[in-house]
């Protein structure tokens, strides 16, 4: 990215998408099925921070 601002916005978008994904999974009743997905999203978010 030549523009640092664009880079920040890109990370923010990924972060928001990640949080939205976690929210959807948490609202889903069958959490055991989604445990891997929760871990996956969690690690993706940790990499962004």
mmJSON file of the N, C-alpha and C atoms, coordinates in Angstrom:
{"data_MODEL":{"atom_site":{
"group_PDB":["ATOM","ATOM","ATOM","ATOM","ATOM","ATOM","ATOM","ATOM","ATOM","ATOM","ATOM","ATOM","ATOM","ATOM","ATOM","ATOM","ATOM","ATOM","ATOM","ATOM","ATOM","ATOM","ATOM","ATOM","ATOM","ATOM","ATOM","ATOM","ATOM","ATOM","ATOM","ATOM","ATOM","ATOM","ATOM","ATOM","ATOM","ATOM","ATOM","ATOM","ATOM","ATOM","ATOM","ATOM","ATOM","ATOM","ATOM","ATOM","ATOM","ATOM","ATOM","ATOM","ATOM","ATOM","ATOM","ATOM","ATOM","ATOM","ATOM","ATOM","ATOM","ATOM","ATOM","ATOM","ATOM","ATOM","ATOM","ATOM","ATOM","ATOM","ATOM","ATOM","ATOM","ATOM","ATOM","ATOM","ATOM","ATOM","ATOM","ATOM","ATOM","ATOM","ATOM","ATOM","ATOM","ATOM","ATOM","ATOM","ATOM","ATOM","ATOM","ATOM","ATOM","ATOM","ATOM","ATOM","ATOM","ATOM","ATOM","ATOM","ATOM","ATOM","ATOM","ATOM","ATOM","ATOM","ATOM","ATOM","ATOM","ATOM","ATOM","ATOM","ATOM","ATOM","ATOM","ATOM","ATOM","ATOM","ATOM","ATOM","ATOM","ATOM","ATOM","ATOM","ATOM","ATOM","ATOM","ATOM","ATOM","ATOM","ATOM","ATOM","ATOM","ATOM","ATOM","ATOM","ATOM","ATOM","ATOM","ATOM","ATOM","ATOM","ATOM","ATOM","ATOM","ATOM","ATOM"],
"id":[1,2,3,4,5,6,7,8,9,10,11,12,13,14,15,16,17,18,19,20,21,22,23,24,25,26,27,28,29,30,31,32,33,34,35,36,37,38,39,40,41,42,43,44,45,46,47,48,49,50,51,52,53,54,55,56,57,58,59,60,61,62,63,64,65,66,67,68,69,70,71,72,73,74,75,76,77,78,79,80,81,82,83,84,85,86,87,88,89,90,91,92,93,94,95,96,97,98,99,100,101,102,103,104,105,106,107,108,109,110,111,112,113,114,115,116,117,118,119,120,121,122,123,124,125,126,127,128,129,130,131,132,133,134,135,136,137,138,139,140,141,142,143,144,145,146,147],
"type_symbol":["N","C","C","N","C","C","N","C","C","N","C","C","N","C","C","N","C","C","N","C","C","N","C","C","N","C","C","N","C","C","N","C","C","N","C","C","N","C","C","N","C","C","N","C","C","N","C","C","N","C","C","N","C","C","N","C","C","N","C","C","N","C","C","N","C","C","N","C","C","N","C","C","N","C","C","N","C","C","N","C","C","N","C","C","N","C","C","N","C","C","N","C","C","N","C","C","N","C","C","N","C","C","N","C","C","N","C","C","N","C","C","N","C","C","N","C","C","N","C","C","N","C","C","N","C","C","N","C","C","N","C","C","N","C","C","N","C","C","N","C","C","N","C","C","N","C","C"],
"label_atom_id":["N","CA","C","N","CA","C","N","CA","C","N","CA","C","N","CA","C","N","CA","C","N","CA","C","N","CA","C","N","CA","C","N","CA","C","N","CA","C","N","CA","C","N","CA","C","N","CA","C","N","CA","C","N","CA","C","N","CA","C","N","CA","C","N","CA","C","N","CA","C","N","CA","C","N","CA","C","N","CA","C","N","CA","C","N","CA","C","N","CA","C","N","CA","C","N","CA","C","N","CA","C","N","CA","C","N","CA","C","N","CA","C","N","CA","C","N","CA","C","N","CA","C","N","CA","C","N","CA","C","N","CA","C","N","CA","C","N","CA","C","N","CA","C","N","CA","C","N","CA","C","N","CA","C","N","CA","C","N","CA","C","N","CA","C","N","CA","C","N","CA","C"],
"label_alt_id":[null,null,null,null,null,null,null,null,null,null,null,null,null,null,null,null,null,null,null,null,null,null,null,null,null,null,null,null,null,null,null,null,null,null,null,null,null,null,null,null,null,null,null,null,null,null,null,null,null,null,null,null,null,null,null,null,null,null,null,null,null,null,null,null,null,null,null,null,null,null,null,null,null,null,null,null,null,null,null,null,null,null,null,null,null,null,null,null,null,null,null,null,null,null,null,null,null,null,null,null,null,null,null,null,null,null,null,null,null,null,null,null,null,null,null,null,null,null,null,null,null,null,null,null,null,null,null,null,null,null,null,null,null,null,null,null,null,null,null,null,null,null,null,null,null,null,null],
"label_comp_id":["UNK","UNK","UNK","UNK","UNK","UNK","UNK","UNK","UNK","UNK","UNK","UNK","UNK","UNK","UNK","UNK","UNK","UNK","UNK","UNK","UNK","UNK","UNK","UNK","UNK","UNK","UNK","UNK","UNK","UNK","UNK","UNK","UNK","UNK","UNK","UNK","UNK","UNK","UNK","UNK","UNK","UNK","UNK","UNK","UNK","UNK","UNK","UNK","UNK","UNK","UNK","UNK","UNK","UNK","UNK","UNK","UNK","UNK","UNK","UNK","UNK","UNK","UNK","UNK","UNK","UNK","UNK","UNK","UNK","UNK","UNK","UNK","UNK","UNK","UNK","UNK","UNK","UNK","UNK","UNK","UNK","UNK","UNK","UNK","UNK","UNK","UNK","UNK","UNK","UNK","UNK","UNK","UNK","UNK","UNK","UNK","UNK","UNK","UNK","UNK","UNK","UNK","UNK","UNK","UNK","UNK","UNK","UNK","UNK","UNK","UNK","UNK","UNK","UNK","UNK","UNK","UNK","UNK","UNK","UNK","UNK","UNK","UNK","UNK","UNK","UNK","UNK","UNK","UNK","UNK","UNK","UNK","UNK","UNK","UNK","UNK","UNK","UNK","UNK","UNK","UNK","UNK","UNK","UNK","UNK","UNK","UNK"],
"label_asym_id":["A","A","A","A","A","A","A","A","A","A","A","A","A","A","A","A","A","A","A","A","A","A","A","A","A","A","A","A","A","A","A","A","A","A","A","A","A","A","A","A","A","A","A","A","A","A","A","A","A","A","A","A","A","A","A","A","A","A","A","A","A","A","A","A","A","A","A","A","A","A","A","A","A","A","A","A","A","A","A","A","A","A","A","A","A","A","A","A","A","A","A","A","A","A","A","A","A","A","A","A","A","A","A","A","A","A","A","A","A","A","A","A","A","A","A","A","A","A","A","A","A","A","A","A","A","A","A","A","A","A","A","A","A","A","A","A","A","A","A","A","A","A","A","A","A","A","A"],
"label_entity_id":["1","1","1","1","1","1","1","1","1","1","1","1","1","1","1","1","1","1","1","1","1","1","1","1","1","1","1","1","1","1","1","1","1","1","1","1","1","1","1","1","1","1","1","1","1","1","1","1","1","1","1","1","1","1","1","1","1","1","1","1","1","1","1","1","1","1","1","1","1","1","1","1","1","1","1","1","1","1","1","1","1","1","1","1","1","1","1","1","1","1","1","1","1","1","1","1","1","1","1","1","1","1","1","1","1","1","1","1","1","1","1","1","1","1","1","1","1","1","1","1","1","1","1","1","1","1","1","1","1","1","1","1","1","1","1","1","1","1","1","1","1","1","1","1","1","1","1"],
"label_seq_id":[1,1,1,2,2,2,3,3,3,4,4,4,5,5,5,6,6,6,7,7,7,8,8,8,9,9,9,10,10,10,11,11,11,12,12,12,13,13,13,14,14,14,15,15,15,16,16,16,17,17,17,18,18,18,19,19,19,20,20,20,21,21,21,22,22,22,23,23,23,24,24,24,25,25,25,26,26,26,27,27,27,28,28,28,29,29,29,30,30,30,31,31,31,32,32,32,33,33,33,34,34,34,35,35,35,36,36,36,37,37,37,38,38,38,39,39,39,40,40,40,41,41,41,42,42,42,43,43,43,44,44,44,45,45,45,46,46,46,47,47,47,48,48,48,49,49,49],
"pdbx_PDB_ins_code":[null,null,null,null,null,null,null,null,null,null,null,null,null,null,null,null,null,null,null,null,null,null,null,null,null,null,null,null,null,null,null,null,null,null,null,null,null,null,null,null,null,null,null,null,null,null,null,null,null,null,null,null,null,null,null,null,null,null,null,null,null,null,null,null,null,null,null,null,null,null,null,null,null,null,null,null,null,null,null,null,null,null,null,null,null,null,null,null,null,null,null,null,null,null,null,null,null,null,null,null,null,null,null,null,null,null,null,null,null,null,null,null,null,null,null,null,null,null,null,null,null,null,null,null,null,null,null,null,null,null,null,null,null,null,null,null,null,null,null,null,null,null,null,null,null,null,null],
"Cartn_x":[0.841,0.0,0.872,0.602,1.376,0.774,-0.506,-1.159,-1.425,-0.747,-0.926,-2.38,-3.119,-4.522,-5.346,-5.087,-5.785,-5.499,-4.259,-3.847,-4.628,-4.746,-5.482,-6.944,-7.538,-8.942,-9.123,-8.174,-8.223,-8.211,-7.33,-7.243,-8.529,-9.049,-10.282,-11.433,-11.511,-12.56,-12.451,-11.236,-11.022,-11.414,-11.074,-11.38,-12.893,-13.594,-15.055,-15.716,-15.212,-15.737,-15.518,-14.342,-14.028,-14.965,-15.199,-16.1,-17.52,-17.926,-19.26,-19.404,-18.344,-18.334,-18.463,-17.721,-17.78,-19.185,-19.777,-21.133,-22.121,-22.024,-22.92,-22.761,-21.518,-21.241,-21.768,-21.544,-21.993,-23.521,-24.196,-25.665,-26.21,-25.343,-25.741,-25.773,-26.849,-27.009,-25.978,-25.594,-24.671,-23.218,-22.676,-21.318,-20.246,-20.556,-19.545,-19.127,-20.104,-19.833,-18.938,-19.042,-18.341,-17.067,-16.677,-15.507,-14.256,-14.053,-12.883,-12.928,-14.123,-14.292,-14.02,-14.477,-14.222,-12.72,-12.007,-10.549,-9.882,-10.335,-9.785,-9.924,-11.124,-11.37,-10.567,-10.512,-9.757,-8.292,-7.675,-6.264,-6.062,-7.03,-6.941,-6.953,-7.819,-7.894,-6.609,-6.059,-4.821,-3.687,-3.677,-2.641,-2.786,-4.013,-4.258,-3.884,-3.933,-3.676,-2.183],
"Cartn_y":[-1.205,0.0,1.249,2.165,3.401,4.406,4.228,5.142,4.434,4.864,4.222,4.245,5.287,5.407,4.268,3.965,2.856,1.542,1.379,0.175,0.051,1.166,1.178,0.817,1.387,1.11,-0.365,-0.911,-2.318,-3.22,-2.924,-3.707,-3.562,-2.332,-2.087,-2.893,-2.916,-3.688,-5.168,-5.71,-7.124,-7.389,-6.45,-6.583,-6.614,-5.693,-5.632,-6.891,-7.383,-8.621,-9.783,-9.822,-10.859,-10.822,-9.621,-9.472,-9.871,-9.505,-9.851,-11.367,-12.03,-13.482,-14.133,-13.604,-14.134,-13.954,-12.778,-12.486,-13.505,-13.777,-14.751,-16.135,-16.536,-17.858,-17.957,-16.902,-16.912,-16.986,-16.321,-16.336,-17.681,-18.458,-19.78,-20.724,-21.519,-22.378,-23.497,-24.07,-25.208,-24.739,-24.421,-23.887,-24.954,-26.209,-27.267,-27.409,-27.305,-27.429,-26.281,-25.148,-23.953,-23.645,-24.553,-24.298,-24.021,-24.804,-24.599,-23.233,-22.849,-21.561,-20.409,-20.553,-19.516,-19.354,-20.476,-20.427,-19.767,-20.129,-19.594,-18.065,-17.582,-16.133,-15.45,-16.09,-15.52,-15.311,-16.339,-16.222,-15.191,-15.098,-14.078,-12.687,-12.495,-11.185,-10.879,-11.893,-11.694,-11.26,-11.807,-11.441,-9.986,-9.489,-8.109,-7.087,-7.516,-6.551,-6.313],
"Cartn_z":[0.0,0.0,0.0,-0.949,-0.946,0.037,0.363,1.299,2.631,3.697,5.02,5.49,5.098,5.504,4.894,3.626,2.968,3.682,4.123,4.84,6.15,6.877,8.144,7.925,6.892,6.588,6.237,5.486,5.102,6.342,7.289,8.53,9.34,9.403,10.147,9.551,8.232,7.559,7.895,7.859,8.186,9.636,10.519,11.935,12.143,11.47,11.606,11.058,9.926,9.34,10.308,10.936,11.916,13.106,13.625,14.771,14.391,13.179,12.696,12.601,12.111,12.016,13.386,14.37,15.736,16.307,16.079,16.566,15.997,14.698,14.06,14.67,14.903,15.467,16.897,17.689,19.084,19.153,18.21,18.19,17.714,17.042,16.572,17.779,17.886,19.063,19.147,18.004,18.029,17.984,19.154,19.221,19.02,19.354,19.213,17.752,16.864,15.436,14.953,15.624,15.168,15.951,16.836,17.679,16.846,15.795,14.934,14.279,13.831,13.15,14.12,15.367,16.376,16.577,16.728,16.902,15.71,14.521,13.282,13.246,13.534,13.521,14.621,15.797,16.913,16.531,15.934,15.556,14.454,13.525,12.477,13.097,14.084,14.752,15.512,16.176,16.924,15.994,14.776,13.808,13.379,13.356,12.914,13.988,15.246,16.335,16.548],
"occupancy":[1.0,1.0,1.0,1.0,1.0,1.0,1.0,1.0,1.0,1.0,1.0,1.0,1.0,1.0,1.0,1.0,1.0,1.0,1.0,1.0,1.0,1.0,1.0,1.0,1.0,1.0,1.0,1.0,1.0,1.0,1.0,1.0,1.0,1.0,1.0,1.0,1.0,1.0,1.0,1.0,1.0,1.0,1.0,1.0,1.0,1.0,1.0,1.0,1.0,1.0,1.0,1.0,1.0,1.0,1.0,1.0,1.0,1.0,1.0,1.0,1.0,1.0,1.0,1.0,1.0,1.0,1.0,1.0,1.0,1.0,1.0,1.0,1.0,1.0,1.0,1.0,1.0,1.0,1.0,1.0,1.0,1.0,1.0,1.0,1.0,1.0,1.0,1.0,1.0,1.0,1.0,1.0,1.0,1.0,1.0,1.0,1.0,1.0,1.0,1.0,1.0,1.0,1.0,1.0,1.0,1.0,1.0,1.0,1.0,1.0,1.0,1.0,1.0,1.0,1.0,1.0,1.0,1.0,1.0,1.0,1.0,1.0,1.0,1.0,1.0,1.0,1.0,1.0,1.0,1.0,1.0,1.0,1.0,1.0,1.0,1.0,1.0,1.0,1.0,1.0,1.0,1.0,1.0,1.0,1.0,1.0,1.0],
"B_iso_or_equiv":[0.0,0.0,0.0,0.0,0.0,0.0,0.0,0.0,0.0,0.0,0.0,0.0,0.0,0.0,0.0,0.0,0.0,0.0,0.0,0.0,0.0,0.0,0.0,0.0,0.0,0.0,0.0,0.0,0.0,0.0,0.0,0.0,0.0,0.0,0.0,0.0,0.0,0.0,0.0,0.0,0.0,0.0,0.0,0.0,0.0,0.0,0.0,0.0,0.0,0.0,0.0,0.0,0.0,0.0,0.0,0.0,0.0,0.0,0.0,0.0,0.0,0.0,0.0,0.0,0.0,0.0,0.0,0.0,0.0,0.0,0.0,0.0,0.0,0.0,0.0,0.0,0.0,0.0,0.0,0.0,0.0,0.0,0.0,0.0,0.0,0.0,0.0,0.0,0.0,0.0,0.0,0.0,0.0,0.0,0.0,0.0,0.0,0.0,0.0,0.0,0.0,0.0,0.0,0.0,0.0,0.0,0.0,0.0,0.0,0.0,0.0,0.0,0.0,0.0,0.0,0.0,0.0,0.0,0.0,0.0,0.0,0.0,0.0,0.0,0.0,0.0,0.0,0.0,0.0,0.0,0.0,0.0,0.0,0.0,0.0,0.0,0.0,0.0,0.0,0.0,0.0,0.0,0.0,0.0,0.0,0.0,0.0],
"pdbx_formal_charge":[null,null,null,null,null,null,null,null,null,null,null,null,null,null,null,null,null,null,null,null,null,null,null,null,null,null,null,null,null,null,null,null,null,null,null,null,null,null,null,null,null,null,null,null,null,null,null,null,null,null,null,null,null,null,null,null,null,null,null,null,null,null,null,null,null,null,null,null,null,null,null,null,null,null,null,null,null,null,null,null,null,null,null,null,null,null,null,null,null,null,null,null,null,null,null,null,null,null,null,null,null,null,null,null,null,null,null,null,null,null,null,null,null,null,null,null,null,null,null,null,null,null,null,null,null,null,null,null,null,null,null,null,null,null,null,null,null,null,null,null,null,null,null,null,null,null,null],
"auth_seq_id":[1,1,1,2,2,2,3,3,3,4,4,4,5,5,5,6,6,6,7,7,7,8,8,8,9,9,9,10,10,10,11,11,11,12,12,12,13,13,13,14,14,14,15,15,15,16,16,16,17,17,17,18,18,18,19,19,19,20,20,20,21,21,21,22,22,22,23,23,23,24,24,24,25,25,25,26,26,26,27,27,27,28,28,28,29,29,29,30,30,30,31,31,31,32,32,32,33,33,33,34,34,34,35,35,35,36,36,36,37,37,37,38,38,38,39,39,39,40,40,40,41,41,41,42,42,42,43,43,43,44,44,44,45,45,45,46,46,46,47,47,47,48,48,48,49,49,49],
"auth_comp_id":["UNK","UNK","UNK","UNK","UNK","UNK","UNK","UNK","UNK","UNK","UNK","UNK","UNK","UNK","UNK","UNK","UNK","UNK","UNK","UNK","UNK","UNK","UNK","UNK","UNK","UNK","UNK","UNK","UNK","UNK","UNK","UNK","UNK","UNK","UNK","UNK","UNK","UNK","UNK","UNK","UNK","UNK","UNK","UNK","UNK","UNK","UNK","UNK","UNK","UNK","UNK","UNK","UNK","UNK","UNK","UNK","UNK","UNK","UNK","UNK","UNK","UNK","UNK","UNK","UNK","UNK","UNK","UNK","UNK","UNK","UNK","UNK","UNK","UNK","UNK","UNK","UNK","UNK","UNK","UNK","UNK","UNK","UNK","UNK","UNK","UNK","UNK","UNK","UNK","UNK","UNK","UNK","UNK","UNK","UNK","UNK","UNK","UNK","UNK","UNK","UNK","UNK","UNK","UNK","UNK","UNK","UNK","UNK","UNK","UNK","UNK","UNK","UNK","UNK","UNK","UNK","UNK","UNK","UNK","UNK","UNK","UNK","UNK","UNK","UNK","UNK","UNK","UNK","UNK","UNK","UNK","UNK","UNK","UNK","UNK","UNK","UNK","UNK","UNK","UNK","UNK","UNK","UNK","UNK","UNK","UNK","UNK"],
"auth_asym_id":["A","A","A","A","A","A","A","A","A","A","A","A","A","A","A","A","A","A","A","A","A","A","A","A","A","A","A","A","A","A","A","A","A","A","A","A","A","A","A","A","A","A","A","A","A","A","A","A","A","A","A","A","A","A","A","A","A","A","A","A","A","A","A","A","A","A","A","A","A","A","A","A","A","A","A","A","A","A","A","A","A","A","A","A","A","A","A","A","A","A","A","A","A","A","A","A","A","A","A","A","A","A","A","A","A","A","A","A","A","A","A","A","A","A","A","A","A","A","A","A","A","A","A","A","A","A","A","A","A","A","A","A","A","A","A","A","A","A","A","A","A","A","A","A","A","A","A"],
"auth_atom_id":["N","CA","C","N","CA","C","N","CA","C","N","CA","C","N","CA","C","N","CA","C","N","CA","C","N","CA","C","N","CA","C","N","CA","C","N","CA","C","N","CA","C","N","CA","C","N","CA","C","N","CA","C","N","CA","C","N","CA","C","N","CA","C","N","CA","C","N","CA","C","N","CA","C","N","CA","C","N","CA","C","N","CA","C","N","CA","C","N","CA","C","N","CA","C","N","CA","C","N","CA","C","N","CA","C","N","CA","C","N","CA","C","N","CA","C","N","CA","C","N","CA","C","N","CA","C","N","CA","C","N","CA","C","N","CA","C","N","CA","C","N","CA","C","N","CA","C","N","CA","C","N","CA","C","N","CA","C","N","CA","C","N","CA","C","N","CA","C","N","CA","C"],
"pdbx_PDB_model_num":[1,1,1,1,1,1,1,1,1,1,1,1,1,1,1,1,1,1,1,1,1,1,1,1,1,1,1,1,1,1,1,1,1,1,1,1,1,1,1,1,1,1,1,1,1,1,1,1,1,1,1,1,1,1,1,1,1,1,1,1,1,1,1,1,1,1,1,1,1,1,1,1,1,1,1,1,1,1,1,1,1,1,1,1,1,1,1,1,1,1,1,1,1,1,1,1,1,1,1,1,1,1,1,1,1,1,1,1,1,1,1,1,1,1,1,1,1,1,1,1,1,1,1,1,1,1,1,1,1,1,1,1,1,1,1,1,1,1,1,1,1,1,1,1,1,1,1]
}}}
